[in-house]
Amino acid sequence: MPADRFHFLYILAELSLEVWFQIEVISNVAEFESGLGRDVTNLGRGLALSMLLSHYLYLIASGLGLLTGFFCNQDRNHDHEMRHAMSKWLHSAV
């Protein structure tokens, strides 16, 4: 039982830091200014927004992983066997 509680606390801390990071980036994206010109400034802003997109995709993927963990009761050994069979099939097809 304590391991579940610590796992929940870890998820809560991780999501809190994620929200804080996203608020900081969104609120400060206009402040990203480079002395090297407008192109470099736009590149920096684009990279910051790309990082936000990657974080959103990561959160969606982890959320879907949690949902499949709750709703699908597949054996992990079965998943490993399926991956191994697909790997063998892909290598033989090449």
MIDOSE-1310 file (N, C-alpha, C; in nm, 2 decimals, decimal comma, always signed):
residues 94
mpad	+0,08/-0,12/+0,00/+0,00/+0,00/+0,00/+0,08/+0,13/+0,00; +0,19/+0,14/+0,08/+0,27/+0,26/+0,08/+0,33/+0,29/-0,06; +0,37/+0,18/-0,14/+0,43/+0,21/-0,27/+0,32/+0,27/-0,36; +0,20/+0,24/-0,35/+0,09/+0,30/-0,43/+0,08/+0,45/-0,39
rfhf	+0,09/+0,48/-0,26/+0,08/+0,62/-0,22/+0,20/+0,70/-0,27; +0,32/+0,64/-0,27/+0,43/+0,72/-0,32/+0,42/+0,74/-0,47; +0,37/+0,64/-0,54/+0,35/+0,65/-0,68/+0,25/+0,76/-0,71; +0,15/+0,77/-0,63/+0,05/+0,88/-0,65/+0,11/+1,01/-0,62
lyil	+0,19/+1,02/-0,52/+0,26/+1,15/-0,48/+0,36/+1,19/-0,59; +0,43/+1,09/-0,65/+0,52/+1,11/-0,76/+0,44/+1,17/-0,88; +0,33/+1,11/-0,92/+0,25/+1,16/-1,03/+0,20/+1,30/-1,00; +0,16/+1,32/-0,88/+0,11/+1,46/-0,84/+0,22/+1,56/-0,85
aels	+0,34/+1,53/-0,80/+0,45/+1,62/-0,81/+0,49/+1,64/-0,96; +0,50/+1,54/-1,04/+0,53/+1,55/-1,18/+0,43/+1,64/-1,25; +0,31/+1,62/-1,23/+0,21/+1,70/-1,30/+0,21/+1,84/-1,26; +0,23/+1,87/-1,13/+0,24/+2,00/-1,08/+0,36/+2,08/-1,14
levw	+0,48/+2,01/-1,15/+0,59/+2,07/-1,22/+0,57/+2,10/-1,36; +0,49/+2,00/-1,43/+0,46/+2,02/-1,57/+0,37/+2,14/-1,59; +0,27/+2,16/-1,51/+0,18/+2,27/-1,52/+0,26/+2,40/-1,50; +0,35/+2,40/-1,40/+0,43/+2,52/-1,37/+0,52/+2,55/-1,49
fqie	+0,58/+2,45/-1,54/+0,67/+2,48/-1,66/+0,59/+2,54/-1,78; +0,47/+2,48/-1,80/+0,39/+2,53/-1,92/+0,34/+2,67/-1,89; +0,30/+2,70/-1,77/+0,26/+2,84/-1,74/+0,38/+2,94/-1,76; +0,50/+2,90/-1,71/+0,61/+2,98/-1,73/+0,65/+3,01/-1,88
visn	+0,64/+2,90/-1,96/+0,68/+2,92/-2,10/+0,58/+3,01/-2,17; +0,45/+2,98/-2,15/+0,34/+3,05/-2,22/+0,34/+3,20/-2,17; +0,36/+3,22/-2,05/+0,36/+3,36/-2,00/+0,49/+3,44/-2,04; +0,59/+3,37/-2,07/+0,72/+3,44/-2,10/+0,77/+3,43/-2,24
vaef	+0,68/+3,37/-2,33/+0,73/+3,35/-2,47/+0,75/+3,48/-2,54; +0,68/+3,58/-2,50/+0,70/+3,72/-2,56/+0,83/+3,78/-2,51; +0,88/+3,73/-2,40/+1,00/+3,79/-2,34/+1,13/+3,73/-2,40; +1,11/+3,62/-2,47/+1,23/+3,56/-2,54/+1,28/+3,65/-2,64
esgl	+1,39/+3,72/-2,62/+1,44/+3,81/-2,71/+1,59/+3,79/-2,73; +1,64/+3,79/-2,85/+1,78/+3,77/-2,88/+1,84/+3,90/-2,94; +1,96/+3,92/-2,90/+2,03/+4,04/-2,96/+2,09/+4,01/-3,10; +2,06/+3,89/-3,15/+2,12/+3,85/-3,28/+2,02/+3,87/-3,39
grdv	+1,91/+3,93/-3,36/+1,81/+3,96/-3,47/+1,68/+3,89/-3,46; +1,59/+3,93/-3,54/+1,45/+3,88/-3,54/+1,44/+3,73/-3,57; +1,53/+3,68/-3,66/+1,52/+3,54/-3,70/+1,56/+3,45/-3,59; +1,66/+3,49/-3,52/+1,70/+3,41/-3,40/+1,60/+3,41/-3,29
tnlg	+1,54/+3,53/-3,27/+1,43/+3,55/-3,17/+1,32/+3,46/-3,21; +1,27/+3,46/-3,33/+1,16/+3,37/-3,37/+1,20/+3,23/-3,36; +1,32/+3,19/-3,39/+1,36/+3,05/-3,38/+1,35/+3,01/-3,23; +1,40/+3,09/-3,14/+1,39/+3,06/-3,00/+1,25/+3,05/-2,95
rgla	+1,16/+3,14/-2,99/+1,02/+3,13/-2,96/+0,96/+3,00/-3,01; +0,99/+2,97/-3,14/+0,94/+2,85/-3,20/+0,99/+2,72/-3,13; +1,11/+2,72/-3,09/+1,16/+2,61/-3,01/+1,09/+2,59/-2,88; +1,07/+2,70/-2,81/+0,99/+2,70/-2,68/+0,85/+2,64/-2,70
lsml	+0,79/+2,68/-2,81/+0,65/+2,63/-2,83/+0,66/+2,49/-2,88; +0,76/+2,45/-2,95/+0,78/+2,31/-2,99/+0,80/+2,22/-2,87; +0,87/+2,27/-2,77/+0,89/+2,20/-2,64/+0,75/+2,18/-2,57; +0,67/+2,28/-2,58/+0,54/+2,27/-2,52/+0,46/+2,16/-2,59
lshy	+0,46/+2,16/-2,72/+0,39/+2,05/-2,80/+0,44/+1,92/-2,76; +0,57/+1,90/-2,75/+0,63/+1,77/-2,71/+0,58/+1,73/-2,57; +0,57/+1,82/-2,48/+0,52/+1,79/-2,35/+0,37/+1,75/-2,35; +0,29/+1,82/-2,43/+0,15/+1,78/-2,44/+0,14/+1,64/-2,50
lyli	+0,22/+1,61/-2,60/+0,21/+1,47/-2,66/+0,26/+1,37/-2,56; +0,36/+1,40/-2,48/+0,41/+1,31/-2,37/+0,30/+1,29/-2,27; +0,23/+1,40/-2,23/+0,12/+1,38/-2,13/+0,00/+1,30/-2,19; -0,03/+1,32/-2,31/-0,14/+1,24/-2,37/-0,10/+1,10/-2,38
asgl	+0,02/+1,07/-2,42/+0,07/+0,93/-2,43/+0,07/+0,86/-2,29; +0,12/+0,93/-2,19/+0,12/+0,87/-2,05/-0,03/+0,86/-2,00; -0,11/+0,95/-2,03/-0,25/+0,94/-1,99/-0,32/+0,82/-2,06; -0,29/+0,80/-2,19/-0,35/+0,68/-2,26/-0,29/+0,55/-2,20
gllt	-0,16/+0,56/-2,16/-0,10/+0,44/-2,10/-0,16/+0,41/-1,97; -0,20/+0,51/-1,89/-0,27/+0,48/-1,76/-0,41/+0,43/-1,79; -0,48/+0,48/-1,89/-0,61/+0,43/-1,92/-0,61/+0,28/-1,97; -0,51/+0,25/-2,05/-0,50/+0,11/-2,10/-0,46/+0,02/-1,98
gffc	-0,39/+0,07/-1,88/-0,35/-0,01/-1,77/-0,47/-0,03/-1,68; -0,57/+0,06/-1,67/-0,69/+0,05/-1,59/-0,79/-0,04/-1,66; -0,80/-0,03/-1,79/-0,91/-0,10/-1,86/-0,87/-0,23/-1,93; -0,74/-0,25/-1,95/-0,70/-0,37/-2,02/-0,62/-0,45/-1,93
nqdr	-0,66/-0,58/-1,91/-0,60/-0,67/-1,82/-0,52/-0,77/-1,90; -0,43/-0,72/-1,99/-0,35/-0,81/-2,06/-0,23/-0,85/-1,98; -0,18/-0,97/-2,01/-0,06/-1,02/-1,94/+0,06/-0,95/-2,01; +0,15/-0,90/-1,92/+0,27/-0,84/-1,98/+0,36/-0,94/-2,05
nhdh	+0,36/-1,06/-2,01/+0,44/-1,16/-2,08/+0,38/-1,18/-2,22; +0,25/-1,17/-2,24/+0,19/-1,18/-2,37/+0,24/-1,07/-2,46; +0,24/-0,95/-2,40/+0,29/-0,83/-2,48/+0,43/-0,85/-2,52; +0,52/-0,90/-2,44/+0,66/-0,93/-2,47/+0,67/-1,03/-2,58
emrh	+0,59/-1,14/-2,58/+0,59/-1,24/-2,68/+0,54/-1,18/-2,81; +0,44/-1,09/-2,81/+0,39/-1,03/-2,94/+0,50/-0,94/-3,00; +0,57/-0,86/-2,91/+0,68/-0,78/-2,96/+0,79/-0,86/-3,02; +0,82/-0,97/-2,96/+0,93/-1,05/-3,01/+0,89/-1,11/-3,14
amsk	+0,77/-1,16/-3,15/+0,72/-1,22/-3,28/+0,72/-1,11/-3,39; +0,68/-0,99/-3,36/+0,68/-0,88/-3,46/+0,82/-0,85/-3,50; +0,91/-0,85/-3,40/+1,05/-0,82/-3,43/+1,11/-0,92/-3,53; +1,08/-1,05/-3,50/+1,13/-1,16/-3,58/+1,07/-1,14/-3,72
wlhs	+0,94/-1,11/-3,73/+0,88/-1,10/-3,86/+0,93/-0,98/-3,94; +0,96/-0,87/-3,88/+1,01/-0,75/-3,94/+1,16/-0,78/-3,99; +1,24/-0,85/-3,91/+1,37/-0,88/-3,95/+1,38/-0,98/-4,07; +1,28/-1,07/-4,07/+1,28/-1,17/-4,18/+1,23/-1,11/-4,31
av	+1,15/-1,00/-4,30/+1,09/-0,94/-4,42/+1,19/-0,85/-4,48; +1,30/-0,81/-4,41/+1,39/-0,72/-4,47/+1,49/-0,78/-4,56
